[in-house]
Amino acid sequence: FFFFSLLWLFLIRRVSAQSMAHCAHSRLASYSHNTRTALVLRKRAAKTRAASKGFADGRTNTTPGEKAQTPSLGKLLNGCPLFFVGDDTEVNERVAEAFAEQLRGYTPLSTSKVVGEMNGVEDGDAVARDEGEDAAALAEAAVLETASTFVRTAVACRGGGGGAAARGACWRHIHGGIGVWLDGRDGKPQANRKVLPQDEAYSLAEVKVVFEACTDVEVTTQSIVPKVEEALIALMTNFEREAEKKGMPEGQRSLAAKKLLYVKLGARGDWPEIQPPEWQPE
């Protein structure tokens, strides 16, 4: 809880302390880095990592007949952050909290609540009502930029189609971790589902889990978590198999390692084809 409080405080201070060079009329316009505070938080995060053992504490059960066991999700993630996107903010938050609890050492983070607290209101929706959707999304993008540099975080993004995750340009930071699209349905067949504008941005997520919307959010969360865990394990083990086939060095075969490299190079928007260090986005 101590580490979570520090992380929460840092994110709020980072968003609120940024300059307003691009839009002087809005206090949410642009943002600067506090590298000293980030360094302190990373040191504290390193202490927390020792407590994280992952789902099933090392390995998960396999089906009868399988010769090799599948590594646990915690071991495969190796601290890589998770970003939960989708139109239902509350579901995103509940699932992030569930994964933070099961992946010991992970910290849950709601971008909507951080943006709201920074502005002295309830959440990002309140900011959007007061400042407009663009201002709220810009503030959330700054939170995502910082969150992508931390390990062992489970980040719930603001939904409703107005959040930063609904805008493709903001995914340069979300790609610093693994994106999970929680796609809620209202019981209609897939063929009858209306395609929403934000779906194009959400489709940038590496994992998509479709779930049946329910009035009981707790029941919905319990049904989603196993599906997300299974999909993440499949994604990461398949990535390692493909990397092995290509003859990549053992230390470079994991998706988590590639995500780390992407962040170290500045999250320049060149995911998944990471360019050389000297490359600059146009």
Secondary structure, DSSP 8 states (H G I E B T S, - for coil): -HHHHHHHHHHHHHHHTS--SS-TT-TTS-----HHHHHHHHHHHHHHHTT---GGGGB----TT-SS--B-HHHHHTT--EEEESS-HHHHHHHHHHHHHHSTT-EEEEHHHHHHHHTTSSSHHHHHHHH-HHHHHHHHHHHHHHHTTSSSEEEE---TT-SGGGSGGGHHHHTTSEEEEEEEE-S--GGG----TTHHHHTTSSEEEEEE--S-HHHHHHHHHHHHHHHHHHHHHHHHHHHHHTT--GGG-SHHHHHHHHHHTT--S--SS---TT----
